[in-house]
Amino acid sequence: MKKLLAIAVILLVAAQIGYAQKPVMGVGGGIEIAMPIGNFSDVANVGFGLTGRYEYKLNKDVAITGTLGWIHWGGKNTTSYGDYGFTDIPLKGGVKYYFTPGPGRVYGMAELGLHFTSVSWTWNAGYYGYGGSYSASETKFGFAPGVGYEMKIGKNLMLDLSGRFEIVADVNHFALRGGILYILP
């Protein structure tokens, strides 16, 4: 973790030395649709969530990002006897690289970070009258490569559409995100 922090600081300082104009920062939020893949798709339905994002542009083609969110999946095969669900709270940092110039820009990005995951299961009192609940949580490391498209929709507003693979141990999923980024004046 110390090595990642040191690399990030070195990149930030190096970019600032070569970036003479006022830095560009943005904050925004988005809606997530998360489709489970692999073994996770055997137990979870499509998930939905919200994410917030901070961006700091190092230059016209590179930005550093920070993302915090909440995503929830309902369990498959839930019955009248009970149900279960999965939750992920991602806290990630990353890099965004713009491939094209102009008002509509295509980019690639990669994020690394922690995922605070939990599972909860509640069952109703059945024939024998026993009901209850169970929950467990873990912190997992994740990597998320993706691509996206950013387009100006107002003076300081950008529409941000993206897709990425979230590689998070046994909670792997493909996520689609639609969001708004407000460029700070």
ROLUMPA-164852 format. One record per residue (C-alpha): residue in one letter; residue number from 1; chain; x, y, z. Coordinates in Angstrom, 1 decimal. Example, Ala and Ser with C-alpha at 12.3 -4.5 7.8 and 13.67 -1.06 7.14 Angstrom:
<nodes>
@code->A, pos->1, unit->A, c1->12.3, c2->-4.5, c3->7.8;
@code->S, pos->2, unit->A, c1->13.7, c2->-1.1, c3->7.1;
</nodes>
This chain:
<nodes>
@code->M, pos->1, unit->A, c1->0.0, c2->0.0, c3->0.0;
@code->K, pos->2, unit->A, c1->2.9, c2->2.3, c3->0.8;
@code->K, pos->3, unit->A, c1->4.4, c2->1.7, c3->-2.7;
@code->L, pos->4, unit->A, c1->1.0, c2->2.6, c3->-4.4;
@code->L, pos->5, unit->A, c1->0.8, c2->5.8, c3->-2.3;
@code->A, pos->6, unit->A, c1->4.4, c2->6.8, c3->-3.2;
@code->I, pos->7, unit->A, c1->3.8, c2->6.2, c3->-6.9;
@code->A, pos->8, unit->A, c1->0.7, c2->8.3, c3->-6.8;
@code->V, pos->9, unit->A, c1->2.5, c2->11.2, c3->-5.1;
@code->I, pos->10, unit->A, c1->5.4, c2->11.0, c3->-7.6;
@code->L, pos->11, unit->A, c1->2.9, c2->11.1, c3->-10.5;
@code->L, pos->12, unit->A, c1->1.0, c2->14.0, c3->-9.0;
@code->V, pos->13, unit->A, c1->4.2, c2->16.0, c3->-8.4;
@code->A, pos->14, unit->A, c1->5.6, c2->15.2, c3->-11.9;
@code->A, pos->15, unit->A, c1->2.4, c2->16.2, c3->-13.6;
@code->Q, pos->16, unit->A, c1->2.1, c2->19.5, c3->-11.7;
@code->I, pos->17, unit->A, c1->5.7, c2->20.5, c3->-12.7;
@code->G, pos->18, unit->A, c1->4.6, c2->20.2, c3->-16.4;
@code->Y, pos->19, unit->A, c1->1.1, c2->21.6, c3->-15.9;
@code->A, pos->20, unit->A, c1->1.4, c2->25.4, c3->-15.9;
@code->Q, pos->21, unit->A, c1->-2.3, c2->26.2, c3->-16.1;
@code->K, pos->22, unit->A, c1->-5.0, c2->26.1, c3->-13.3;
@code->P, pos->23, unit->A, c1->-5.7, c2->22.5, c3->-12.3;
@code->V, pos->24, unit->A, c1->-9.1, c2->21.1, c3->-13.3;
@code->M, pos->25, unit->A, c1->-11.1, c2->19.2, c3->-10.7;
@code->G, pos->26, unit->A, c1->-14.6, c2->17.7, c3->-10.8;
@code->V, pos->27, unit->A, c1->-17.1, c2->15.9, c3->-8.5;
@code->G, pos->28, unit->A, c1->-20.1, c2->13.9, c3->-9.5;
@code->G, pos->29, unit->A, c1->-22.4, c2->11.0, c3->-9.0;
@code->G, pos->30, unit->A, c1->-23.8, c2->8.1, c3->-11.0;
@code->I, pos->31, unit->A, c1->-26.1, c2->5.2, c3->-11.1;
@code->E, pos->32, unit->A, c1->-24.7, c2->1.7, c3->-11.4;
@code->I, pos->33, unit->A, c1->-26.1, c2->-1.5, c3->-12.9;
@code->A, pos->34, unit->A, c1->-23.9, c2->-4.5, c3->-11.8;
@code->M, pos->35, unit->A, c1->-24.3, c2->-7.8, c3->-13.6;
@code->P, pos->36, unit->A, c1->-22.7, c2->-10.7, c3->-11.6;
@code->I, pos->37, unit->A, c1->-20.3, c2->-12.9, c3->-13.5;
@code->G, pos->38, unit->A, c1->-18.7, c2->-16.3, c3->-12.8;
@code->N, pos->39, unit->A, c1->-19.7, c2->-18.1, c3->-9.7;
@code->F, pos->40, unit->A, c1->-21.3, c2->-15.0, c3->-8.3;
@code->S, pos->41, unit->A, c1->-24.0, c2->-15.1, c3->-11.0;
@code->D, pos->42, unit->A, c1->-25.2, c2->-18.5, c3->-9.6;
@code->V, pos->43, unit->A, c1->-26.4, c2->-16.8, c3->-6.4;
@code->A, pos->44, unit->A, c1->-27.0, c2->-13.1, c3->-7.2;
@code->N, pos->45, unit->A, c1->-29.4, c2->-11.2, c3->-9.5;
@code->V, pos->46, unit->A, c1->-28.5, c2->-8.0, c3->-11.3;
@code->G, pos->47, unit->A, c1->-27.5, c2->-5.3, c3->-8.7;
@code->F, pos->48, unit->A, c1->-28.1, c2->-1.6, c3->-8.6;
@code->G, pos->49, unit->A, c1->-26.3, c2->1.2, c3->-6.8;
@code->L, pos->50, unit->A, c1->-24.9, c2->4.7, c3->-6.5;
@code->T, pos->51, unit->A, c1->-21.4, c2->6.0, c3->-6.8;
@code->G, pos->52, unit->A, c1->-19.7, c2->9.3, c3->-6.2;
@code->R, pos->53, unit->A, c1->-16.5, c2->10.3, c3->-8.0;
@code->Y, pos->54, unit->A, c1->-13.8, c2->12.9, c3->-7.6;
@code->E, pos->55, unit->A, c1->-11.4, c2->13.7, c3->-10.5;
@code->Y, pos->56, unit->A, c1->-8.2, c2->15.7, c3->-10.7;
@code->K, pos->57, unit->A, c1->-6.9, c2->16.3, c3->-14.2;
@code->L, pos->58, unit->A, c1->-3.1, c2->16.1, c3->-14.3;
@code->N, pos->59, unit->A, c1->-3.1, c2->17.4, c3->-17.9;
@code->K, pos->60, unit->A, c1->-5.5, c2->17.4, c3->-20.8;
@code->D, pos->61, unit->A, c1->-5.3, c2->13.6, c3->-21.3;
@code->V, pos->62, unit->A, c1->-4.8, c2->12.1, c3->-17.8;
@code->A, pos->63, unit->A, c1->-6.9, c2->12.3, c3->-14.6;
@code->I, pos->64, unit->A, c1->-6.6, c2->10.8, c3->-11.2;
@code->T, pos->65, unit->A, c1->-9.9, c2->9.5, c3->-9.8;
@code->G, pos->66, unit->A, c1->-11.4, c2->8.6, c3->-6.5;
@code->T, pos->67, unit->A, c1->-14.7, c2->6.6, c3->-6.2;
@code->L, pos->68, unit->A, c1->-16.9, c2->5.7, c3->-3.3;
@code->G, pos->69, unit->A, c1->-20.2, c2->3.8, c3->-3.8;
@code->W, pos->70, unit->A, c1->-22.9, c2->1.4, c3->-2.6;
@code->I, pos->71, unit->A, c1->-24.1, c2->-1.5, c3->-4.7;
@code->H, pos->72, unit->A, c1->-26.7, c2->-4.2, c3->-3.7;
@code->W, pos->73, unit->A, c1->-27.7, c2->-7.5, c3->-5.3;
@code->G, pos->74, unit->A, c1->-30.7, c2->-9.5, c3->-4.3;
@code->G, pos->75, unit->A, c1->-30.2, c2->-13.3, c3->-4.0;
@code->K, pos->76, unit->A, c1->-31.5, c2->-15.8, c3->-6.5;
@code->N, pos->77, unit->A, c1->-34.0, c2->-18.5, c3->-5.5;
@code->T, pos->78, unit->A, c1->-35.5, c2->-16.5, c3->-2.6;
@code->T, pos->79, unit->A, c1->-38.8, c2->-17.9, c3->-1.3;
@code->S, pos->80, unit->A, c1->-41.5, c2->-17.1, c3->1.1;
@code->Y, pos->81, unit->A, c1->-39.4, c2->-18.7, c3->3.8;
@code->G, pos->82, unit->A, c1->-36.7, c2->-16.0, c3->3.6;
@code->D, pos->83, unit->A, c1->-34.3, c2->-14.1, c3->1.4;
@code->Y, pos->84, unit->A, c1->-30.7, c2->-13.1, c3->1.2;
@code->G, pos->85, unit->A, c1->-28.7, c2->-10.3, c3->-0.4;
@code->F, pos->86, unit->A, c1->-25.2, c2->-9.0, c3->-1.1;
@code->T, pos->87, unit->A, c1->-23.8, c2->-5.5, c3->-0.6;
@code->D, pos->88, unit->A, c1->-20.5, c2->-3.9, c3->-1.8;
@code->I, pos->89, unit->A, c1->-19.1, c2->-0.6, c3->-0.7;
@code->P, pos->90, unit->A, c1->-16.2, c2->0.2, c3->-3.0;
@code->L, pos->91, unit->A, c1->-13.5, c2->2.7, c3->-2.1;
@code->K, pos->92, unit->A, c1->-11.1, c2->3.0, c3->-5.1;
@code->G, pos->93, unit->A, c1->-8.5, c2->5.2, c3->-6.6;
@code->G, pos->94, unit->A, c1->-7.6, c2->5.2, c3->-10.3;
@code->V, pos->95, unit->A, c1->-6.3, c2->6.7, c3->-13.5;
@code->K, pos->96, unit->A, c1->-8.3, c2->7.8, c3->-16.5;
@code->Y, pos->97, unit->A, c1->-6.6, c2->8.3, c3->-19.9;
@code->Y, pos->98, unit->A, c1->-8.4, c2->10.2, c3->-22.7;
@code->F, pos->99, unit->A, c1->-7.8, c2->8.7, c3->-26.2;
@code->T, pos->100, unit->A, c1->-9.6, c2->11.3, c3->-28.2;
@code->P, pos->101, unit->A, c1->-9.7, c2->15.1, c3->-28.2;
@code->G, pos->102, unit->A, c1->-12.8, c2->17.3, c3->-28.5;
@code->P, pos->103, unit->A, c1->-16.1, c2->17.8, c3->-26.9;
@code->G, pos->104, unit->A, c1->-17.0, c2->14.0, c3->-26.8;
@code->R, pos->105, unit->A, c1->-14.0, c2->12.0, c3->-25.4;
@code->V, pos->106, unit->A, c1->-13.4, c2->8.3, c3->-25.3;
@code->Y, pos->107, unit->A, c1->-11.3, c2->7.1, c3->-22.3;
@code->G, pos->108, unit->A, c1->-9.8, c2->4.1, c3->-20.7;
@code->M, pos->109, unit->A, c1->-9.5, c2->3.8, c3->-16.9;
@code->A, pos->110, unit->A, c1->-8.2, c2->1.5, c3->-14.2;
@code->E, pos->111, unit->A, c1->-9.1, c2->1.5, c3->-10.6;
@code->L, pos->112, unit->A, c1->-7.6, c2->-0.3, c3->-7.5;
@code->G, pos->113, unit->A, c1->-9.1, c2->-0.3, c3->-4.1;
@code->L, pos->114, unit->A, c1->-11.0, c2->-1.9, c3->-1.2;
@code->H, pos->115, unit->A, c1->-14.4, c2->-3.4, c3->-1.3;
@code->F, pos->116, unit->A, c1->-16.3, c2->-3.8, c3->1.9;
@code->T, pos->117, unit->A, c1->-18.6, c2->-6.7, c3->1.1;
@code->S, pos->118, unit->A, c1->-21.4, c2->-8.2, c3->3.1;
@code->V, pos->119, unit->A, c1->-24.0, c2->-10.9, c3->2.8;
@code->S, pos->120, unit->A, c1->-27.2, c2->-11.1, c3->4.8;
@code->W, pos->121, unit->A, c1->-29.7, c2->-13.9, c3->5.1;
@code->T, pos->122, unit->A, c1->-33.1, c2->-13.8, c3->6.8;
@code->W, pos->123, unit->A, c1->-35.4, c2->-16.7, c3->7.2;
@code->N, pos->124, unit->A, c1->-39.0, c2->-16.7, c3->8.4;
@code->A, pos->125, unit->A, c1->-40.5, c2->-19.0, c3->11.0;
@code->G, pos->126, unit->A, c1->-41.5, c2->-22.1, c3->9.2;
@code->Y, pos->127, unit->A, c1->-43.3, c2->-25.2, c3->10.3;
@code->Y, pos->128, unit->A, c1->-41.2, c2->-25.6, c3->13.4;
@code->G, pos->129, unit->A, c1->-41.4, c2->-21.9, c3->14.4;
@code->Y, pos->130, unit->A, c1->-37.7, c2->-21.1, c3->14.0;
@code->G, pos->131, unit->A, c1->-36.8, c2->-17.8, c3->12.3;
@code->G, pos->132, unit->A, c1->-33.7, c2->-15.8, c3->12.3;
@code->S, pos->133, unit->A, c1->-31.0, c2->-14.0, c3->10.4;
@code->Y, pos->134, unit->A, c1->-27.3, c2->-14.2, c3->9.6;
@code->S, pos->135, unit->A, c1->-24.9, c2->-11.7, c3->8.2;
@code->A, pos->136, unit->A, c1->-21.1, c2->-11.6, c3->7.5;
@code->S, pos->137, unit->A, c1->-18.8, c2->-9.0, c3->6.1;
@code->E, pos->138, unit->A, c1->-15.3, c2->-9.0, c3->4.6;
@code->T, pos->139, unit->A, c1->-12.9, c2->-6.5, c3->3.1;
@code->K, pos->140, unit->A, c1->-11.5, c2->-7.5, c3->-0.3;
@code->F, pos->141, unit->A, c1->-9.0, c2->-6.0, c3->-2.7;
@code->G, pos->142, unit->A, c1->-10.3, c2->-5.2, c3->-6.2;
@code->F, pos->143, unit->A, c1->-9.1, c2->-4.2, c3->-9.7;
@code->A, pos->144, unit->A, c1->-11.4, c2->-2.6, c3->-12.3;
@code->P, pos->145, unit->A, c1->-10.4, c2->-1.9, c3->-15.9;
@code->G, pos->146, unit->A, c1->-12.9, c2->-0.1, c3->-18.1;
@code->V, pos->147, unit->A, c1->-13.7, c2->2.2, c3->-20.9;
@code->G, pos->148, unit->A, c1->-16.0, c2->5.2, c3->-21.2;
@code->Y, pos->149, unit->A, c1->-17.3, c2->8.2, c3->-23.0;
@code->E, pos->150, unit->A, c1->-17.5, c2->11.8, c3->-21.6;
@code->M, pos->151, unit->A, c1->-19.5, c2->14.6, c3->-23.3;
@code->K, pos->152, unit->A, c1->-20.1, c2->18.2, c3->-22.3;
@code->I, pos->153, unit->A, c1->-23.8, c2->18.9, c3->-21.6;
@code->G, pos->154, unit->A, c1->-23.6, c2->22.3, c3->-19.9;
@code->K, pos->155, unit->A, c1->-21.1, c2->25.0, c3->-19.0;
@code->N, pos->156, unit->A, c1->-19.5, c2->23.0, c3->-16.2;
@code->L, pos->157, unit->A, c1->-21.4, c2->19.7, c3->-16.6;
@code->M, pos->158, unit->A, c1->-20.2, c2->16.5, c3->-18.3;
@code->L, pos->159, unit->A, c1->-22.2, c2->13.3, c3->-19.0;
@code->D, pos->160, unit->A, c1->-20.1, c2->10.3, c3->-18.2;
@code->L, pos->161, unit->A, c1->-21.0, c2->6.8, c3->-19.5;
@code->S, pos->162, unit->A, c1->-18.8, c2->3.9, c3->-18.8;
@code->G, pos->163, unit->A, c1->-18.5, c2->0.1, c3->-18.5;
@code->R, pos->164, unit->A, c1->-15.9, c2->-1.9, c3->-16.5;
@code->F, pos->165, unit->A, c1->-15.0, c2->-5.3, c3->-15.1;
@code->E, pos->166, unit->A, c1->-14.9, c2->-5.4, c3->-11.3;
@code->I, pos->167, unit->A, c1->-12.5, c2->-8.2, c3->-10.3;
@code->V, pos->168, unit->A, c1->-13.2, c2->-8.7, c3->-6.6;
@code->A, pos->169, unit->A, c1->-12.5, c2->-12.3, c3->-5.4;
@code->D, pos->170, unit->A, c1->-15.9, c2->-14.0, c3->-5.3;
@code->V, pos->171, unit->A, c1->-18.0, c2->-10.8, c3->-6.1;
@code->N, pos->172, unit->A, c1->-16.8, c2->-10.4, c3->-9.7;
@code->H, pos->173, unit->A, c1->-19.2, c2->-8.4, c3->-11.9;
@code->F, pos->174, unit->A, c1->-19.6, c2->-6.2, c3->-15.0;
@code->A, pos->175, unit->A, c1->-20.8, c2->-2.7, c3->-14.2;
@code->L, pos->176, unit->A, c1->-22.4, c2->-0.1, c3->-16.4;
@code->R, pos->177, unit->A, c1->-22.4, c2->3.5, c3->-15.0;
@code->G, pos->178, unit->A, c1->-24.2, c2->6.6, c3->-16.1;
@code->G, pos->179, unit->A, c1->-23.2, c2->9.8, c3->-14.3;
@code->I, pos->180, unit->A, c1->-22.8, c2->13.5, c3->-14.2;
@code->L, pos->181, unit->A, c1->-19.5, c2->15.2, c3->-13.5;
@code->Y, pos->182, unit->A, c1->-19.5, c2->18.8, c3->-12.3;
@code->I, pos->183, unit->A, c1->-16.3, c2->20.7, c3->-13.2;
@code->L, pos->184, unit->A, c1->-15.4, c2->22.9, c3->-10.3;
@code->P, pos->185, unit->A, c1->-14.8, c2->26.6, c3->-11.3;
</nodes>
